């Protein structure tokens, strides 16, 4: 009889195969590779995006974390439609989970350059997806192709923003992504974006360090005691002034590299957010973590596939929506 570990590995391998097949079958039929070819007065649209992202990455390599987070906060709310980019009271940008989203300026810079070359052609939602793709490759991830042809939606409401909690169990995380048409394997891959992410001490002080389970002074027993000690005595002491201190979601030496070290940390009980560590606490997803922790090549090859699936959630195409003149307001 096969061991439980063997069964888990086999199940994870099957999920890999299923995820790849789902990718091949999914997506919007109206999106196309090279959609803008020949539509921008001789300009290679994707080369322009790549050039601006590369220049920004050279000055500020955390841009990869900003753009990955932006893509998730964008595409998880009404699809990848540019709604997060809109300024003004009551827009998606003003919802509490989005107040710390960064990277809007690089999207605006790309849009301005493309408007100069071919006005009214390239959508803001496509720019977001292309920019994220290029940043991932610059940060050590795999290069990958994306389909374009998205249009921008004329809707942006803070009340629409319902994003997953940092306290989610693995089952809640998988259910959330399932609502977007993504699998459990996709869920684990997309949380792997935390390989380049960061949070603030306020996100873990009450929930994991000082009031676990609502008990004053309790620390999450699911956290490596040496890491808990480090956070409590250096990074996140139990004083209000530490709330905004930065906590990397991966070890600092790996915090700006797209790699599988995030999963190795989960195996060591060193996940920072509860939703991260819960991937390894839950038997339904722990085998996926083991598989991705074991093989960096597998993660770097599959992570873009999950990003592509996310980028094709509920897109507008054809004559739907609009192509904005500037990304932070409707035409």
C-alpha positions in Angstrom: 0.0 0.0 0.0 1.3 3.5 -0.9 2.2 5.8 2.0 0.1 8.8 2.9 3.0 11.0 1.8 3.1 9.2 -1.5 -0.6 9.6 -2.0 -0.3 13.3 -1.2 2.5 13.7 -3.8 0.5 11.8 -6.4 -2.6 14.0 -5.7 -0.5 17.1 -6.1 1.0 15.9 -9.3 -2.5 15.2 -10.6 -3.5 18.8 -9.6 -0.5 20.1 -11.6 -1.7 18.3 -14.7 -5.3 19.4 -14.2 -4.2 23.0 -13.7 -2.3 23.0 -17.0 -5.2 21.5 -18.8 -7.6 24.0 -17.3 -5.3 26.8 -18.5 -5.3 25.5 -22.0 -9.1 25.3 -22.1 -9.9 28.5 -20.2 -9.7 32.2 -20.9 -11.6 34.7 -23.0 -12.0 33.7 -26.6 -11.7 37.3 -27.7 -8.4 38.0 -26.2 -5.5 37.5 -28.6 -1.7 37.2 -28.5 -0.2 40.3 -30.1 -3.6 42.1 -30.2 -1.9 45.5 -30.7 0.4 44.4 -33.5 0.0 46.9 -36.3 -2.4 49.1 -34.4 -0.1 51.7 -32.9 1.5 53.6 -35.8 4.4 51.2 -36.1 5.1 51.0 -32.4 5.6 47.7 -30.6 3.3 48.3 -27.7 4.7 45.4 -25.6 8.2 46.7 -26.1 7.3 50.1 -24.8 5.7 48.6 -21.7 8.8 46.5 -21.1 11.2 49.4 -21.5 9.4 51.6 -19.0 9.0 48.7 -16.5 12.7 47.8 -16.9 13.8 51.4 -16.2 11.6 51.6 -13.1 12.8 48.2 -11.9 16.4 49.4 -12.2 15.5 52.3 -9.8 13.1 50.5 -7.5 13.0 46.7 -7.7 10.1 46.4 -5.2 7.9 47.4 -8.2 7.5 43.7 -8.9 5.7 43.3 -5.5 3.6 46.4 -6.2 2.4 45.3 -9.6 1.7 41.7 -8.5 -0.4 43.0 -5.6 -2.1 45.5 -8.0 -3.0 42.7 -10.4 -4.6 40.6 -7.7 -6.5 43.6 -6.1 -7.7 44.5 -9.7 -8.7 41.2 -11.1 -10.3 39.8 -8.0 -12.9 42.6 -8.1 -15.2 42.6 -11.1 -12.4 41.2 -13.2 -9.3 42.8 -14.9 -11.0 46.0 -15.9 -8.9 49.0 -14.6 -11.5 49.8 -11.9 -8.8 50.0 -9.3 -7.0 52.8 -11.2 -9.9 55.3 -10.9 -9.4 58.3 -8.5 -12.3 59.9 -6.6 -14.5 59.4 -3.5 -16.0 56.0 -3.1 -13.9 54.3 -5.8 -12.2 50.9 -5.5 -8.9 52.7 -4.7 -10.5 54.1 -1.5 -11.5 50.7 0.0 -9.4 49.9 3.1 -7.6 46.9 1.5 -6.5 49.1 -1.4 -5.2 52.1 0.6 -1.7 50.6 0.6 -1.6 49.5 -3.1 1.3 51.1 -4.9 2.6 51.3 -8.5 -0.1 53.5 -10.0 2.5 56.0 -11.3 4.3 53.4 -13.5 0.9 52.5 -15.1 0.3 56.2 -15.7 3.7 56.7 -17.3 3.2 53.8 -19.7 -0.3 55.1 -20.6 1.1 58.6 -21.3 3.8 57.3 -23.6 1.4 55.0 -25.5 -1.2 57.8 -25.8 1.6 59.9 -27.3 2.3 57.3 -29.9 -1.3 56.0 -30.7 -4.1 57.8 -28.8 -7.1 55.8 -27.7 -5.7 52.4 -28.6 -4.2 50.6 -25.6 -6.4 50.0 -22.6 -5.3 50.6 -19.0 -6.3 47.1 -18.0 -4.0 45.6 -20.6 -1.1 47.8 -19.5 -1.5 46.5 -15.9 -1.2 42.9 -17.1 1.7 43.5 -19.4 3.6 45.5 -16.8 3.2 42.8 -14.2 4.4 40.2 -16.7 7.6 42.2 -17.4 8.3 42.8 -13.7 8.0 39.1 -12.8 10.6 38.3 -15.5 12.9 41.0 -14.3 12.7 39.7 -10.7 13.9 36.2 -11.7 10.7 34.7 -12.7 10.0 33.0 -16.1 9.2 35.1 -19.2 5.6 34.4 -20.4 3.1 35.5 -23.0 -0.2 37.1 -22.2 -3.2 37.7 -24.4 -4.4 41.3 -24.8 -7.5 43.1 -26.0 -9.1 44.0 -22.7 -11.3 47.1 -22.4 -11.7 49.3 -19.4 -14.9 49.2 -17.4 -16.9 52.3 -16.5 -17.4 51.2 -12.9 -15.3 51.6 -9.7 -17.0 51.3 -6.4 -15.4 50.7 -3.0 -18.4 48.7 -2.0 -17.5 46.1 -4.6 -14.1 45.4 -2.9 -14.3 42.0 -1.1 -10.8 40.6 -0.9 -9.7 37.6 1.1 -8.6 38.1 4.7 -5.0 37.6 5.9 -6.6 35.3 8.5 -8.3 33.0 6.0 -7.9 29.2 6.5 -6.7 27.2 3.5 -10.3 26.1 2.8 -11.5 29.8 2.8 -8.7 30.8 0.5 -9.4 27.9 -2.0 -13.1 28.8 -1.9 -12.4 32.4 -2.6 -10.3 31.7 -5.6 -12.8 29.0 -6.7 -15.3 31.8 -7.0 -13.0 33.3 -9.6 -12.8 30.1 -11.5 -9.4 29.1 -10.2 -8.3 25.8 -8.6 -6.7 24.9 -5.3 -3.4 24.6 -7.1 -3.9 28.0 -8.6 -4.7 29.4 -5.1 -1.4 28.1 -3.7 0.5 29.4 -6.7 -1.0 32.9 -6.4 -0.2 33.1 -2.7 3.3 32.4 -3.9 3.4 36.1 -5.0 4.2 36.7 -1.4 7.7 35.6 -2.3 8.3 39.3 -3.2 5.8 40.9 -0.8 5.8 42.7 2.5 3.3 43.7 5.1 3.2 45.8 8.3 3.5 44.7 11.9 -0.2 45.7 12.4 -1.2 42.7 10.2 0.3 40.1 12.6 0.6 41.7 16.0 -2.9 40.9 17.3 -3.6 37.8 15.2 -0.3 35.9 15.6 2.1 37.5 18.1 0.2 39.0 21.1 -3.4 38.0 21.0 -3.7 34.7 19.2 -7.2 33.3 19.4 -8.3 36.4 21.2 -6.2 35.5 24.3 -4.1 38.4 25.7 -0.4 37.6 25.4 -0.9 34.4 23.4 1.4 33.7 20.4 0.3 31.5 17.5 1.8 28.0 18.2 1.9 27.4 14.5 4.7 30.0 14.1 8.4 28.9 14.4 9.3 30.0 18.0 12.6 31.5 16.9 10.8 33.7 14.3 8.1 34.7 16.8 10.9 35.7 19.2 12.6 37.8 16.5 9.4 39.6 15.5 8.4 40.3 19.1 11.8 41.5 20.3 13.1 43.3 17.1 10.6 44.0 14.3 7.2 44.2 16.0 7.5 45.0 19.7 4.2 45.3 21.5 4.0 49.1 21.3 1.8 51.2 19.0 4.8 52.8 17.3 5.8 49.5 15.7 2.5 49.1 13.8 3.9 50.4 10.5 7.2 48.6 10.7 7.8 46.5 7.5 7.7 42.7 7.7 8.9 40.8 4.6 6.7 37.9 3.6 9.8 36.0 2.6 13.3 36.0 4.1 14.8 39.4 3.4 17.6 38.0 1.2 15.0 36.5 -1.0 12.3 39.1 -0.7 12.8 40.6 -4.1 13.3 37.4 -6.1 10.5 35.4 -7.7 11.4 31.9 -6.4 10.0 29.1 -4.3 11.7 30.0 -1.0 8.2 31.2 0.3 7.1 27.6 0.3 10.2 26.4 2.0 9.4 28.8 4.8 5.9 27.4 5.1 7.4 24.0 5.7 9.5 25.5 8.6 6.4 27.3 10.1 7.8 30.6 9.0 4.9 31.9 7.0 4.2 35.5 8.1 0.5 35.8 7.5 -1.9 33.2 8.9 -3.4 32.6 5.4 0.1 31.7 4.2 1.0 29.3 7.0 -2.5 27.8 6.8 -1.7 26.4 3.3 0.7 24.0 5.1 -1.5 23.3 8.1 -4.3 22.0 5.9 -3.8 18.5 4.5 -5.7 19.4 1.3 -3.0 22.0 0.3 0.1 20.9 2.2 1.1 18.4 -0.5 1.0 21.3 -3.0 3.3 23.3 -0.8 5.7 20.3 -0.5 5.7 19.9 -4.3 6.5 23.6 -5.0 9.1 23.8 -2.2 10.9 20.9 -3.7 11.2 22.2 -7.2 11.9 25.8 -8.0 11.6 25.1 -11.7 8.1 23.8 -11.2 7.1 27.0 -9.3 8.6 29.4 -11.8 7.0 27.6 -14.7 3.5 27.3 -13.1 3.3 30.7 -11.4 2.9 32.6 -14.7 0.1 30.2 -15.7 -1.8 31.0 -12.6 -1.2 34.8 -13.2 -2.5 34.4 -16.8 -5.7 32.6 -15.6 -6.2 35.4 -13.0 -5.6 38.0 -15.7 -8.5 36.6 -17.8 -11.2 36.7 -15.1 -14.3 38.6 -16.3 -12.6 40.7 -18.9 -14.4 43.1 -21.2 -13.5 42.8 -24.9 -14.7 44.0 -28.3 -17.0 47.0 -28.0 -17.6 46.6 -24.3 -16.4 49.3 -21.9 -14.0 51.9 -23.2 -10.3 52.6 -23.8 -9.5 55.4 -21.3 -7.5 58.4 -22.3 -5.9 58.5 -18.9 -6.1 55.6 -16.4 -7.3 57.4 -13.3 -10.6 58.7 -14.7 -13.4 57.6 -17.1 -13.6 59.2 -20.5 
